[in-house]
C-alpha cells in the first residue's frame, strides 16, 4: 500500500475514524493499531504498515 496521510475525525470506544487528506474518504480502524497519544485532530502518516503521528509545525 502506498503512503497516505490521515486526520483522526472521530473516536468511538476502541475505534477511530480516519479521513484521507487527499481523497476525503473515511477509514474505520481499531485504536490499538494507532500510535499512543492519538486523539481527535491528530495527523497521521501511514507507510509500510505503520501509522506515525505527524508533529505540528
N, C-alpha and C positions, 0 to 999 in steps of 0.2 A: 504494500500500500504506500502511496506517495505521501510526503509530509503535508500536514494540514494544520491550520490554526483554528482554535475554537474559543468561544466565550461561554462560561457557565451562566445559563439564564435562569435555572431553577433547580432546587434541591428538595426532594420529597422523600423522607425516610432514608433509605440506604441507596437511593438512586439520584442521578443528576441528569439534567437535560443540557446538552452542549449544542451551541449554534455555530455552524461552519461560517467563518468570517467571509469567505468568498461567495459561496452558493446560498447562504442563509438557511440551509437545511438543518433540521434538528436531529440529534443523536441521543438516545436514551441509554445510559451506561451506569453500571454499579460504581458507587463511590470508592469501593475497595480497589478499583483499578486506577484511581487517580491519585496524584501525589498528596501527601499530608499538607494541610493548610488550604486545600481547595475550598472555595466558598463562592457564593453568587457574585458574579462580576469578575472572577478570576480569568485571566487569559492563559490558555494552554497551547502548547505546541506538541503535535503528535508526529513521531518519526521512529521507525524501527521498533514498532510495537510498544513504545513507551510514551507517556504523557509527561511533559515538563512545564512547570509554571514559568510564564514569561514575566520577567521583572518589569515593574512600572518604570517609565523613563522620567 
